[in-house]
Amino acid sequence: MEKLKSFSQYMQQLAGRNSISNVFTDFLEMSVCALSLGAMEARHLEIVGRYNKHEVNLMADAFAALVLEMDNDGEGLRDIFGDFYMEHISHGHNGQFFTPEHICELMARVQGEIENGSRVLDCACGSGRTLLAAAKINRNAYFYGADIDRNCCMMCLINQCLNGLLGEVAWMNSLSNQFFGAWQIQLHPTGGIPYIVPITEAESLIVLKLPAQKATQIKVPMPEFTDVLAELIDTVPVKAQQLLFNF
């Protein structure tokens, strides 16, 4: 039996006739589909159809290698994706240099005690390192991540699910509150194992639910202006606003 290679080696081997970026994106989405326990089977088969049998087997071997490396000698909570992504995919493009893991652990500990059932949020989660660092303090919290980069969301999602961390990952713009998609990590009702569930914007706990906006009419006395100009600036809309991620 051939010795199992590293996750990085499998990804580079798969990049023979495809770009490593496309292969990695497909691997991430196939993994998310597999961890959804059949809920995303059609999408999984669609991606598998792009590869021959040998390549599909390499994908499976890459997933096995990933799990073994993430196991981290039984301690888990190790981010394999982040280093691979920076070295082979992003190369720092758009400032995508993820925070070193030991710095994430320092920041998590500075926040103090994390109680059971509390919520931990990273609104620019990248591969999920800060959330993994928080889980080293207490795995029994709920972990929420958001990022504008879909690949980052996939990495964070897989990291959380394989480490048994419940919560949500949203693909969104955390500054403008523009929402593209989201997934929750839940415990399966029959098997009790963590699995991924796609959710809608209405079901998301991360995306901001803005209150209904009502325009308040403010009359501005302007006797010296013409009627046309006065009509244009007669009313000023006043919009309600609140903080993002008001947990």
Secondary structure, 3 states (H helix, E strand, C coil): CCCCCCHHHHHHHHCCCCCHHHHHHHHHHHHHHHCCCCCCHHHHHHHHCCCCHHHHHHHHHHHHHHHHHHHCCCCCCCCHHHHHHHHHHHCCHHHCCCCCHHHHHHHHHHCCCCCCCCEEEECCCCCCHHHHHHHCCCCCCEEEEEECCHHHHHHHHHHHHHCCCCEEEEEEECCCCEEEEEEEEEECCCCCCEEEEEECCCCCCCCCCCCCCCCCCCCCCCCCCCHHHHHHCCCCCCCCCCCCCCC
